């Protein structure tokens, strides 16, 4: 549809992505306030996060299927708006049940936004699909990194009203979409609208293989984010603030890795980029566990970038393996990532209870070996699945 990437449209959708994931990322900051206000147990407080993650993981593929059957470009702006408004209301609700309802609505908004937005980015990226996808996902990483920081500053300084100011990023995202809406809203050509069967030309084996790659990558990233603070708290070798800084550095450098991954793949090839970054991830994660000070910070930053570089490449390949089901492909990719984040951290928590935090961190540094071996079997280009 486009001879060259339409960069203003990619930037507009990416800015909206930042605003959506800022809302999701800010939820963790609101938990202590909700816990104290409603006298919640840790389990019921954690259920708020779980409700958000589960609805996003389940709903994203469903919205993707809808988008494959018919163009629902309005879900891009409507999802952005619903996610922001619902999350901004959380601190003002009078009951725990209504909080859960608002969090679920915010999750539905996020789930509606992502598949359709990713399909729009793909459509306006021309031949530079990996690069366009990288920009889009880097926005999500930035949003998740900034959300807790900005929400903390606003709520600590202004109290509950500060949560309403989180609507400013949502407003900016909507204005960006509006500025490029004439291009973004164009119908995406579809050669077929039959979903979920051989007629749709889906390479099921490759899709399953790539989803396993997503699961492993998301488990490592989410595991590091969850267990770095716990690990340094147990060892007493770093303050809470220092551990939090490492987690933030991991997320920010992850955004840089996501941005560069597609660019590198377009220039040097997908398999080469994925394998090289996994080798570097293994080395830098080892350094992270066995060094201190500046070297440790540099190591976790490089590890975050290398682990994230493969993410946009895998998503593009899943889309290519499901050429007539781009929305479903986007929803499955994102839903798998969210699901792996929740289930992976839970599994690692059980492992930590059984074998200790040091063994858990060691396991996290070794999991990229499996990812590296799998990348050796990744095709450089995905052949169009045969329609039978």
Secondary structure, DSSP 8 states (H G I E B T S, - for coil): --SS--HHHHHHHHHHHHHHHHHHHHHHHHHHHHHHHHT--HHHHHHHHHHHHHHHHHHHHHHHHHHHHS--THHHHHHHHHHHHHHHTGGG-SSHHHHHHHHHHHHHHHHHHHHHHHHHHHHHSTT-HHHHHHHHHHHHHHHHHHHHHHHHHHHHHHTTHHHHTTHHHHHHHHHHHHHTHHHHTS----S----SSGGGT--HHHHHHHHHHHHHHHHHHHHHHHHHHHHHHHHTSS-HHHHHHHHHHHHHHHHHHHHHHHHHHHHH-HHHHHHHHHHHHHHHHHHHHH--HHHHHHHHHHHHHHHHHHHHHHHHHHHHHTTT-HHHHHHHHHHHHHHHHHHHHHHHHHHHHHH-HHHHHHHHHHHHHHHHHHHTT--SS-------
